Amino acid sequence: MSAAIPRTLELPSSVELGMGEGGLAVVRVFGPAATAEVYLRGAHVSAWAPAGGTPVIWMSEQSEFAPGIPLRGGVPICFPWFAGHPTDASAPSHGFARLADWQLVEAREAGDDVVLVFQLTDTEATRSSAWPHRFEARYTITVGAELTLSLQVTNRDSETVTFEEALHTYFAVADIRQTTVAGLEGAPFIDRLSGAKPAESTPVRFEAETDRIYLNTTATTTVTDAATDRAITVSTQGSASTVVWNPWIDKAAAMADFGDDEYTGMVCVETCNIRDNAITLAPGAGHAMTVRYSVA
C-alpha cells in the first residue's frame, strides 16, 4: 500500500488504489451515482462523471505525469499562494500543495455517495519554502450525482498567517466558442491582460484569451455548453473570489503540456480566495472553502 495511505485504513468496495499515468498512485471511485479519479499527488481530482453521463472534468492529453511537474487539467489545489509568488520568483507557481503527496485518511460510503478525505501538513520542505508556517489542510471530496470539494485549512502556527487558495477546476466543453459562464453579471473584474474592468450585463463569452479575476463575489455560476445542451452549476461557500480562464490559441500553443487545439474543449471556473480576499487566520483558527458541482 502507498505510504500516502495508512496501513490501518480500510477501503470500501467502491474505492480502489491503483497506479495511474507515469506510475503515480491514484484512487479510483466506482460509486452507484458517479465515477471519479484522484491522484495522491496534489489530491488532484482528474475525473468525475455522474452515472450515465459524460465526463465533466477535463484533462489535457499532453499533461506530464513526472516528478516536480504539476498535472494539467482536473482540479489543481492552489495553496498557499495563487499564480506567481509576489516576492520569490523561484517559488513554484500556485504554491506547493499541488506538487505534494497528500495522505488519504478516510474513505467511506454515504448512501449513493463516496467520501474521500485527504490531509496535508507542514514538513521541513514547506517550512523552508516561501510560506514557512505550520498548518493542517483537510480536503474532503464527495463523489456522487454532484461533486463536492471542501478545503479546510487550520493554522497550527504560533502566529497569525495569511494565505491564498483556489480550486482551479477545468471543465470539459464541446466548443468553447459556444460556451457561456453566467452569474457574474454585475460584478467588476480584473482582466489580467488589460487591467480593471467595470461590470458587464451579459454572461461571459469566449472569443479570445480570457483571464478574469472577480473579487468580493459569492455568486453561483453556470457553465452552459450550447453544443451539448449541458449546464454545470458551481455553488460555493467560504469563497469570495472567482477566476474564469481560457488560454485560447497563442497561449495554448506556447504551453508544452497543453495541446495546440485543446483550448476549444475546456474552460476554467475557479473557486478562490485570492488577492484582497486572501484568508488570515489567528493561531488555532480554521477556514473552509467549499464548492459543489451539479449537472443538468
N, C-alpha and C positions, 0 to 999 in steps of 0.2 A: 504493500500500500504506500502511496506517496507520502513523503514527510509532511506535506501540507494537509494531510488528513489524519487526525488522531487514530491510533490503533483501536481505541475503545469505541469509535463511532460506528454504529451500525446503519447501513444504508437501506432504505425501504426498497421494495422490488421495482419501484418506478424510477429509481436513480441508479446510474451505473458510473463507475470511474473507469476511464479508458485513456488511450493515447490518441491525441489529435494530430493536427498538422505539425510538422517539424519535431515530432516526438514530445510535444508538450502535453502535460496532464490536462484532461478535460472531463467535466462532469456532464453527463447526458441525462436528460429528463424525458421519460415516456409516460406522461400522465394521461388520464382519461379525457381531459379537456384541452391539452396542448402538449407540444414537444418543445424542448429548448436545449441549449448547449452553453456551458460556461467554462471558460479556461481559468485554471487556478492562477495563472499569471494575470495580475490585474483584476481578478474576479470578473473577467471580461465576458459579458453576455455576447455570444457570437451568433445565436439563432433563437428565434421564437416564432412558432406558428400555432394558432388555435386549431383544434381538431377540425379536419375537413377544409381548412383554409390554406392560403398560400403564405410563404414566408413574409414576415413583417419587417424583420431586421435585415439590413444589407451588410454584406462583407465584400471587400474588394478581392477579385481573383488574383490580384498582384500583391496582396498582403504578405509580408515576410514573417515567417514564424522562426525567428532566430534570436539568440541571446542579446539582450540590451536594446532590442528594436520593438517599438510598440506595434500592436496589431492595427491594421487599417480597416475601419468599419466597426460594426457591432455597437457596443455601449462602453467606450473607454471611461474610466473614472479619472477625472482631472482633480488632483488634490496634492499638495496644499496650495498650489497656485495655478492660475489659468493662463494659457499661452506662454510666452517667454517670461522668465523671472525678471522683475523690474531692475534688479541691481547685479545679478550674477549671470552673465552671458553663457557661462559654461554649464549652468543648471539645465536639466532636461525640460523641454517644453511640456507644459501641462503637469509638472510635478513628478514625484516618484511613485505614486500609488499604482499607476497603470503598468509600471515595469516591475513591480514587486510581486512575489508569490504570496497570495493570501491563503489563509488556512480555512478549510471548510470545518465548521464547528457544530453544525446542526443540519440534519436532513430529515424531513418528516412529511407525511401526507396529512392534509386537512380537507376532508371531503374530496372533491374533484381536483383540488389544488395541490401542488407540491411546493414546499417551502424549503429553501436553502439559506443558510446563514454563514457568511464568510467573515473573517476577522483579520485585521492588520494592526500591529502595534509598532511602536518605535523600536529601532535597532541601532547598533553602533553606526551603521552606514547612514541611516536617516538623521541621526543626531549630529553627524559631521557634515550634513548637507546644508543647503541654503535655508532650511527651516529646521532648526536643531531642537525641537521641542518633544516632550513626552506626550503620547496620545494613545487613544484606542479608537479604532474605526470598526464598526459592525455594519455589514451590508446584507440586508435581507431581500431575497429575490423570491417572489411568489409567482409561480408559473401556473396559469390556468387559462380560462377563456379571456381573462385580462392578465396583463403582465404588470406587476407592481414591484418597484425598486425603491428601497429605503436605505439611505446612508446616514448612520448615526455616528457622530464624532464626539468623543469625550476628551476634555483637557485633563491629562494626567500630570501636567507640569505644576510647578510651584508658582508660576507667574502667568499673567494673562497672555493669551495667544490670539492671533488673528490669521485667518486663512481664507482662501477661495476654494470653491468646489463646483464641479459640473458633472452631470451625466450626459455625455457627448453623443447622444443617440443618432445613429444613421438609420433612416427608414428606407425601405425598398419601394420604389415607384416605377410605373411602366414608362413614363415620359415626363421628365422634369418640366418640359415646356407646356404640359397640360396639368400641372400640379399647382395648387394654391395652399397657403397657410393662413387660416382665418383666426381671429380672436385678438390680434394685436392692433386692430384699428383704434385710433385714438391715443396711442402711446408713442411719444417721441423716441428716437433711437439714435445710436451712434453707428454710422456707416464706417467700418474700419478701412474703407478705401477712399472715402472723401469727407469724413467728419460728421458732426452733429446734424441731424435732420429733424424737421417737425413731423408730427404725427400724420399718418395717411388715413384716408377714409375707406380704403378698399383692402382686401386681403393681399398678402404678399404674392407676387407672381415672379417668374424667373425667366429673364431674357439675357442675362449676363452674369458674371461672377457676383455673388451675393454673400455679404458677410456683415450681419447686423447684430448689434447688442442692444437689447431692450432692458433698461434698468427700472426698478421700482414698479414692477408689474407682477401680479399674481394670476394673470388671465389664463383661462383654459384655452388651448389652441386646438385646431382641427386641420389635419393634413388631408386634403382631398385630392385623390388621384383620378382625374376625369377619364383617363384611358381605360381604367378598370372599374370605375364607379365605386371605389373603396374610400372610406373615410376613417382616419385614425385620430381618435380624440386623446389629447395629452392633458391630464389633470394633475395639479401639483399641490403640495403642502410644504411649507417651510422654505419655499423658493421665492426670491424676489427679482430674479433676472432670467431672461430667455435669450438664447442665441439662435439665429437662423442662418444656415450656411449651405452654399453650393459652390464648388470651385470653378465651374464652367470650363471652357476649352483650354485656355493657355495654362492655367494653374494645374489642371488635371494632367496635362502633357508634361509638366515640369516635375511632377512627383513620381519617384521611382516605384512607389508601392501603390500606384493608382493607375488603372488602365486609361488610355487616352480618351476613350469614348464612354467610360463608366459613369461620368458625371450625369448622363441622361437618366440613369436608373436609381438615383439616390437623392435624399435631402436630409440635412441635419436640423433637428429642432431640439435644442439643448436646455435642460433644466439646470439652473445655476444660481449661485450666489457669488458674484464677481464684482470687481472694481468697488464702487461706492456701496455695494451690497455685501461686501465681504463680511464674514462672521467673526465676532470677537467673543471669546469665552473666558470667564474667570476660572481659576483653578477648581477642578472638580465638576465644572458645568459641562452640559452636553447640548447638542443641537441635532435635529433630524430633518433631512430633506427627502421628500418622497414624491415619486411620480407614478401615475397609473396610466397605462395604455389600453384602450379598448378599440375594437374594430367593428365597423358597421358595413 
